[in-house]
C-alpha cells in the first residue's frame, strides 16, 4: 500500500467486491452460454433447428443454468467477503503507517525547533552591531 514515507498516504476505500477470478469468469461464460442456448431452445430462434432436441437435453441445459447461476452467486458472496477482509487489512496498515508518519513529522518539527532556537539564541553580553550600508560616494560625485 505505502511506498513512500515522506508524504501522507491516502485512506483505503471500501469496494463492494474484488476483481473477478479466472474460475468465476469461466463459470460466468458457461452461465451465459447455457442461458443463451436455453433461450434459443425456448424461442426456437434459428427456424426449426431445435425441434429435434429432447426434453432430457433441455432439462440438462436448465439444470446447468441453475447450477452455474447458484455458483455465480456463491462466488460473488466470496468476493464480497474477500473485499471486506482486504479493506480491514488495508485500513489497519494505513493506521499503522499514518501513526509512524505522524511520529516522524513530530520528530522533524522538534529537530527544526531545536535548530531554530540555536540560531536565535543571542549572547546577551555581546552587543548587536548593525552596520549601515556603505554608499558609493564616487558614483554620486560623477
FENJO-V229699 format. One record per backbone hydrogen bond with DSSP energy under -0.5 kcal/mol. NH is the residue of the N-H (numbers start at 1). CO is the residue of the C=O. If there is no record, write none. Layout:
NH;CO
NH;CO
This chain:
18;79
25;21
26;22
27;23
28;24
29;25
30;26
31;27
32;28
33;29
34;30
35;31
36;32
37;33
38;34
39;35
40;36
41;37
42;38
43;39
44;40
45;40
47;45
49;46
53;50
58;54
59;55
60;56
61;57
62;58
63;59
64;60
65;61
66;62
67;63
68;64
69;65
70;66
71;67
72;68
73;69
74;70
75;71
76;72
77;73
78;74
79;75
80;76
81;77
82;78
83;79
84;80
85;81
86;82
87;83
88;84
89;85
90;86
91;87
92;88
93;89
94;90
95;91
96;92
97;93
98;94
99;95
100;96
101;97
102;98
103;99
104;100
105;101
106;102
107;103
108;104
109;105
110;106
111;107
112;108
113;109
114;110
115;111
116;112
117;113
118;114
119;115
120;116
121;117
124;122
126;123
129;127
130;128
131;129
135;133
137;135
140;136
141;137
142;138
